[in-house]
Amino acid sequence: MIAELQSGPTVDKRANLSHEELVSRYVERRLPVVIQDGTRHWRGMGKITPDYLRKKYGHLSKRVDGRDYTVAEVSELIQTSTPENPAPYPFNLNVEHYFPELLEEFSPDIVFGRSDRIKHPLLPGFLLSGTQTYELFMGGYGSRFPYLHVDLLALDTQITQLHGTKEFILYPPDQTPYLYPFPDNPLRSQVNIFEPDLEKFPNFRKAVATRVRVEPGESILFPTGWWHTTQIHGPSISFGRVHVNRANWNAFVDENFALWRRNGHSWMLSHAARLYSQVLGNLMNLQEQLLPGRPA
């Protein structure tokens, strides 16, 4: 069904992109981009395959849709997955919890800001509550993310294809009125974009998708506020991580404040944490201005 709906321009794919242009042209303008050569020094490229994960980590397990699956099982299922009988998805594993040693295979990190603020020594862990910095996703032909959504905490997102390809379907923030967010969850759309109910959601006809297929070794960055989902056309392994930078710092702080208040934290504690975050952001801004070779 989605092929019959409106599709807009695709995402830029860039190689030999300087850090200065990455920040000024894409990050600060809040535009998605695919980096084609950011993983050229990663040891994990070509190494992290379904067979590798099955042999080394096959005993690890995770519950998906009420059932426990081992990595070994999913490694086999993504090889035989079909649209009629797709492998469980999302089968995503917290890398720092399940296999922290793999982070060495995905180094150096791609920095989508003037600095990698996620790794700043003064950034407390509670500011990242409810999210995972590094994730590994496994999926097969016919698998797709179950709903269109915006990521938590106003974080920018990077997904790198380690094995196979993945198609991303994105809608920019100005398309939100056509995507019918849930009243009690504004980060999730009510519309099944693959089989939309246009009688129930007539304005979805006006939505214009941005679509791009990410190939092995490529990394897609999409900023916070961009609605997205994925579909997979063959065995796929992806590595994801989140980013916060100057462009999304204030939104990140606001989302955290709203979360603390929803979770019942006191007004005083919530505002103290917010004040700390604002001061920390100003400190990071100053530090980044002094970084050699980075845009001021």
C-alpha positions as CSV (number, residue, x, y, z in Angstrom):
1,M,0.0,0.0,0.0
2,I,2.8,2.4,0.9
3,A,4.1,2.3,-2.7
4,E,0.8,3.9,-3.8
5,L,1.1,6.8,-1.4
6,Q,3.1,10.0,-1.9
7,S,6.9,9.7,-1.7
8,G,9.1,12.7,-1.5
9,P,12.9,13.2,-2.1
10,T,15.3,10.6,-0.9
11,V,18.0,11.1,1.7
12,D,21.4,12.3,0.7
13,K,24.2,9.7,0.6
14,R,27.6,11.1,1.2
15,A,31.2,10.0,1.3
16,N,34.3,12.0,2.2
17,L,32.0,14.3,4.1
18,S,34.0,16.6,6.4
19,H,33.0,16.9,10.0
20,E,32.3,20.6,9.6
21,E,29.9,20.0,6.7
22,L,28.2,17.1,8.5
23,V,27.4,19.4,11.4
24,S,26.5,22.5,9.5
25,R,24.6,21.0,6.6
26,Y,22.8,18.1,8.3
27,V,22.9,18.0,12.1
28,E,22.2,21.7,12.8
29,R,19.7,21.9,9.9
30,R,18.0,18.8,11.3
31,L,18.2,16.8,8.1
32,P,18.8,13.0,7.7
33,V,21.9,11.8,5.9
34,V,23.5,8.5,5.0
35,I,27.3,8.4,5.7
36,Q,28.8,5.9,3.3
37,D,32.3,5.6,4.6
38,G,32.0,6.2,8.4
39,T,32.7,2.6,9.2
40,R,35.8,2.1,7.1
41,H,38.0,1.5,10.2
42,W,35.5,-0.7,12.0
43,R,36.7,-4.3,12.6
44,G,33.1,-5.5,12.9
45,M,32.3,-4.8,9.2
46,G,32.1,-8.2,7.4
47,K,32.6,-10.0,10.7
48,I,29.2,-9.6,12.5
49,T,27.1,-12.1,10.6
50,P,24.2,-14.4,11.7
51,D,26.6,-17.3,11.8
52,Y,29.1,-15.4,14.0
53,L,26.4,-14.4,16.4
54,R,25.0,-17.9,16.5
55,K,28.3,-19.4,17.3
56,K,29.6,-16.9,19.8
57,Y,26.4,-15.6,21.5
58,G,23.8,-18.2,20.6
59,H,22.9,-19.0,24.2
60,L,21.8,-15.4,25.0
61,S,18.0,-14.8,24.9
62,K,15.4,-12.1,24.9
63,R,11.6,-12.1,25.1
64,V,9.7,-10.8,22.1
65,D,5.9,-10.7,21.9
66,G,5.6,-12.9,25.0
67,R,8.1,-15.6,23.9
68,D,11.8,-16.1,24.7
69,Y,14.1,-16.5,21.7
70,T,17.8,-17.3,21.8
71,V,20.3,-15.5,19.5
72,A,20.9,-18.9,17.9
73,E,17.2,-19.3,17.1
74,V,16.9,-15.8,15.7
75,S,20.0,-16.2,13.6
76,E,18.4,-19.2,11.9
77,L,14.9,-17.5,11.7
78,I,16.2,-14.4,9.9
79,Q,17.7,-16.7,7.2
80,T,14.3,-18.3,6.4
81,S,12.0,-15.4,7.2
82,T,9.2,-14.6,4.7
83,P,6.5,-11.9,4.6
84,E,4.0,-14.6,5.4
85,N,6.1,-15.9,8.4
86,P,8.5,-13.2,9.4
87,A,11.2,-13.5,12.0
88,P,10.4,-11.8,15.3
89,Y,11.1,-8.1,15.2
90,P,12.3,-6.0,16.7
91,F,14.8,-8.4,18.2
92,N,17.1,-5.7,19.7
93,L,19.8,-6.3,22.2
94,N,21.5,-3.8,24.5
95,V,25.1,-4.1,23.5
96,E,26.5,-2.8,26.8
97,H,24.5,-5.4,28.6
98,Y,24.7,-8.5,26.4
99,F,28.1,-8.2,24.8
100,P,30.0,-5.0,25.8
101,E,33.2,-6.4,24.2
102,L,31.6,-5.9,20.8
103,L,31.9,-2.1,21.2
104,E,35.5,-2.5,20.2
105,E,34.3,-3.8,16.8
106,F,32.3,-0.6,16.2
107,S,35.1,1.9,16.9
108,P,35.8,4.7,16.4
109,D,32.4,6.2,17.1
110,I,30.9,8.4,14.4
111,V,30.4,11.8,16.1
112,F,27.3,13.7,14.9
113,G,28.0,16.9,16.8
114,R,30.9,19.1,17.8
115,S,31.6,16.5,20.5
116,D,30.1,13.2,21.6
117,R,28.0,14.5,24.4
118,I,26.6,11.1,25.3
119,K,30.1,10.3,26.6
120,H,30.7,13.5,28.5
121,P,32.0,12.6,32.0
122,L,29.5,15.0,33.6
123,L,26.4,13.6,31.9
124,P,24.6,11.6,34.6
125,G,23.1,8.2,33.6
126,F,19.6,9.2,34.9
127,L,19.4,11.7,31.9
128,L,19.3,8.6,29.6
129,S,16.7,6.7,31.6
130,G,14.4,4.6,29.4
131,T,16.7,4.4,26.4
132,Q,19.8,2.4,25.3
133,T,22.9,4.0,23.9
134,Y,24.0,1.0,21.8
135,E,21.7,-1.6,20.3
136,L,22.0,-4.6,17.9
137,F,19.0,-5.3,15.7
138,M,18.4,-8.6,13.9
139,G,15.6,-9.1,11.3
140,G,14.7,-11.0,8.2
141,Y,12.8,-10.7,5.0
142,G,9.2,-9.5,5.7
143,S,10.1,-8.1,9.1
144,R,9.3,-4.5,9.9
145,F,9.1,-2.3,12.9
146,P,5.5,-2.5,14.2
147,Y,4.7,1.2,14.2
148,L,5.7,4.6,13.0
149,H,7.3,6.6,15.8
150,V,9.6,9.3,17.1
151,D,12.4,8.2,19.4
152,L,12.4,8.9,23.1
153,L,14.1,11.8,24.9
154,A,14.5,13.9,21.7
155,L,17.7,12.0,20.9
156,D,19.2,11.8,17.4
157,T,19.5,8.3,16.0
158,Q,22.3,6.5,14.1
159,I,21.7,3.1,12.5
160,T,24.6,1.3,10.8
161,Q,24.1,-1.8,8.6
162,L,26.5,-4.5,9.5
163,H,24.9,-7.3,7.4
164,G,22.2,-7.0,4.7
165,T,20.2,-4.0,4.0
166,K,17.3,-2.1,5.6
167,E,14.8,0.3,4.2
168,F,13.9,3.4,6.3
169,I,10.7,5.2,5.8
170,L,10.7,8.7,7.4
171,Y,8.4,11.7,7.7
172,P,9.8,15.1,8.7
173,P,8.3,16.9,11.8
174,D,6.1,19.1,9.7
175,Q,4.2,16.0,8.6
176,T,3.0,15.3,12.2
177,P,-0.6,16.7,11.6
178,Y,-1.1,14.0,8.9
179,L,0.2,11.1,11.1
180,Y,-2.4,11.0,13.9
181,P,-0.2,10.6,17.0
182,F,-2.0,8.9,19.9
183,P,-3.4,11.5,22.3
184,D,-1.8,9.8,25.2
185,N,1.5,9.0,23.4
186,P,2.5,11.8,21.0
187,L,5.6,9.9,19.9
188,R,3.6,7.1,18.2
189,S,1.3,7.2,15.2
190,Q,-2.0,5.5,15.0
191,V,-1.6,4.9,11.3
192,N,-0.4,1.6,10.0
193,I,1.4,3.1,7.0
194,F,1.7,-0.2,5.2
195,E,-2.0,-0.8,5.3
196,P,-3.5,2.7,6.2
197,D,-7.2,3.1,7.0
198,L,-7.8,6.2,4.9
199,E,-11.4,6.4,6.0
200,K,-10.3,6.7,9.7
201,F,-7.2,8.7,8.9
202,P,-8.1,10.7,5.8
203,N,-5.3,13.4,6.2
204,F,-2.7,10.6,5.9
205,R,-3.2,11.1,2.1
206,K,-1.3,14.3,2.5
207,A,1.7,12.7,4.2
208,V,4.9,12.6,2.0
209,A,7.4,9.9,2.9
210,T,11.2,10.1,2.6
211,R,12.5,6.6,1.8
212,V,16.1,5.3,1.7
213,R,17.7,1.8,1.6
214,V,20.8,1.6,3.8
215,E,23.5,-0.8,2.5
216,P,26.2,-2.7,4.5
217,G,28.8,-0.3,5.9
218,E,26.4,2.7,5.6
219,S,25.1,4.7,8.6
220,I,21.9,6.7,8.5
221,L,21.5,9.7,10.9
222,F,18.0,11.1,11.4
223,P,17.4,13.9,13.9
224,T,14.9,13.9,16.7
225,G,11.4,14.7,15.6
226,W,11.6,12.7,12.4
227,W,8.9,9.9,12.3
228,H,10.3,6.6,11.1
229,T,9.8,2.9,10.7
230,T,11.6,0.2,8.8
231,Q,11.1,-2.8,6.6
232,I,13.6,-5.5,5.8
233,H,14.0,-7.4,2.5
234,G,16.6,-10.0,3.6
235,P,18.7,-11.1,6.6
236,S,19.7,-8.0,8.4
237,I,21.9,-7.0,11.3
238,S,22.1,-3.4,12.4
239,F,24.0,-1.4,15.0
240,G,22.2,1.5,16.5
241,R,23.2,4.3,18.9
242,V,21.7,7.5,20.1
243,H,23.3,11.0,20.1
244,V,22.8,14.3,21.8
245,N,24.4,17.5,20.6
246,R,24.0,21.2,20.7
247,A,21.2,21.1,18.2
248,N,18.9,18.8,20.2
249,W,20.2,19.6,23.7
250,N,17.4,21.9,24.8
251,A,14.8,19.4,23.6
252,F,16.6,16.6,25.4
253,V,16.5,18.6,28.6
254,D,12.8,19.4,28.2
255,E,11.9,15.8,27.5
256,N,13.8,14.7,30.6
257,F,12.0,17.3,32.7
258,A,8.6,16.2,31.4
259,L,9.5,12.5,32.1
260,W,10.6,13.3,35.7
261,R,7.3,15.1,36.4
262,R,5.2,12.3,34.8
263,N,7.1,9.8,37.0
264,G,6.1,11.6,40.1
265,H,9.4,13.3,41.1
266,S,9.0,16.4,43.2
267,W,8.9,19.9,41.6
268,M,12.1,20.8,43.5
269,L,14.1,17.7,42.4
270,S,12.9,18.0,38.8
271,H,13.8,21.7,38.5
272,A,17.2,21.0,40.2
273,A,17.9,18.4,37.6
274,R,16.8,20.7,34.8
275,L,19.0,23.5,36.1
276,Y,22.0,21.2,36.2
277,S,21.3,20.1,32.6
278,Q,21.1,23.6,31.4
279,V,24.3,24.6,33.1
280,L,26.0,21.4,31.7
281,G,24.8,22.3,28.2
282,N,26.3,25.8,28.5
283,L,29.6,24.2,29.7
284,M,29.6,21.8,26.7
285,N,28.9,24.7,24.3
286,L,32.0,26.5,25.7
287,Q,34.2,23.4,25.6
288,E,33.1,22.7,22.0
289,Q,34.1,26.2,20.9
290,L,37.6,25.4,22.0
291,L,37.9,22.1,20.2
292,P,40.6,22.2,17.5
293,G,39.4,21.5,14.0
294,R,35.7,21.7,14.9
295,P,33.2,24.3,13.7
296,A,32.8,27.2,16.1
